[in-house]
Amino acid sequence: MRIIICEILMLFLFCCYDPAKKYPAVTIAHPNGGVKEQVAGLFAQKLAELGYITVAADAAYQGESDGEPRHTDIPFFRTEDIHGMVDLLTIYPGVDVNRIGMLGICGGGYSLNAAKSEKRVKAVATLSMFN
């Protein structure tokens, strides 16, 4: 497995990844107060092991993302963060843009909010959702 890490996101690629082929992809939104390296990163890794291209990112004002006040959960920005992950996936080599999904964990239930207006996403799931 290859993991590409920049300051605010981690992109997971499985071991047989070939950018010339097309693969399903999933955005993973972390719980409120969480960061990409915790449960969202674990789910991203497990889904990548199953052949998905996955991305987990720190939400605005949390983890390594910028912004003040720190550790603040603002629904509008959480939703926009998820749209941004979809933006990334749509231009990443190897992503099948017709097979992009979202997973929201706990406060990552903002994935449901994002899915209301995100027509590029074909499936959405939540785990221990609230909000």
Rosetta blueprint (number, residue, H / E / L):
1 M L
2 R E
3 I E
4 I E
5 I E
6 C L
7 E L
8 I L
9 L E
10 M E
11 L E
12 F E
13 L E
14 F L
15 C L
16 C L
17 Y L
18 D L
19 P L
20 A L
21 K L
22 K L
23 Y E
24 P E
25 A E
26 V E
27 T E
28 I E
29 A E
30 H L
31 P L
32 N L
33 G L
34 G L
35 V L
36 K L
37 E L
38 Q L
39 V H
40 A H
41 G H
42 L H
43 F H
44 A H
45 Q H
46 K H
47 L H
48 A H
49 E H
50 L L
51 G L
52 Y L
53 I E
54 T E
55 V E
56 A E
57 A E
58 D L
59 A L
60 A L
61 Y L
62 Q L
63 G L
64 E L
65 S L
66 D L
67 G L
68 E L
69 P L
70 R L
71 H L
72 T L
73 D L
74 I L
75 P H
76 F H
77 F H
78 R H
79 T H
80 E H
81 D H
82 I H
83 H H
84 G H
85 M H
86 V H
87 D H
88 L H
89 L H
90 T H
91 I H
92 Y L
93 P L
94 G L
95 V E
96 D E
97 V E
98 N E
99 R E
100 I E
101 G E
102 M E
103 L E
104 G E
105 I E
106 C H
107 G H
108 G H
109 G H
110 Y H
111 S H
112 L H
113 N H
114 A H
115 A H
116 K H
117 S H
118 E L
119 K L
120 R L
121 V L
122 K L
123 A E
124 V E
125 A E
126 T E
127 L E
128 S L
129 M L
130 F L
131 N L
